[in-house]
Amino acid sequence: MTIAVLALPADFGDWEALRRLIRRAFGPMDGVIDPPSSTHDLTGQALAEKAAREQVFIARKDGELVGCFFLDHRGDYLYGGRFAVDPACHGQGIGRALMEKAFAHATALNIPEIELQARIELTDNHAIFRRFGFVEIKRTSHPGFTRPTSITFRRRCNA
């Protein structure tokens, strides 16, 4: 088994495969989170446009696309979104490899922190992010909700 994590190649064109990977990774949230995941509305074209604006790292296992992490430069931090690992590959170090690549990228750019969010209901994700060294900094609500729906986490890249 060979796992490679790399920056999204300039000639990447399989946006539909990337969309399917993200949907597989976010699929277990269906019926658990409210409001539903925005990944239901995701298109290959929208991913291509997002990738043109952000740094994207992908993971391949034996050549197959099995993970991704989008990073948006927001001043003094990188916002990490669409952190996705194929559920069939959980526990194989792919998420850690993607996260380490993101920390190295931020450090190379002299950006001190990475921020990400997780839905309130996804306590397993909270535990994973804490194991990566992230700490909760705030809770926010989606439009139309009076209760918190997301937790924002941050981590110093040299931590």
Secondary structure as UniProt FT lines:
FT   STRAND          3..7
FT   TURN            10..11
FT   HELIX           15..26
FT   HELIX           27..29
FT   TURN            30..32
FT   HELIX           38..41
FT   HELIX           44..53
FT   STRAND          55..61
FT   TURN            62..63
FT   STRAND          64..73
FT   STRAND          77..85
FT   HELIX           87..89
FT   TURN            90..91
FT   HELIX           94..108
FT   TURN            109..110
FT   STRAND          113..119
FT   TURN            120..121
FT   HELIX           123..131
FT   TURN            132..133
FT   STRAND          135..140
FT   TURN            143..144
FT   STRAND          150..156
FT   TURN            157..158
//
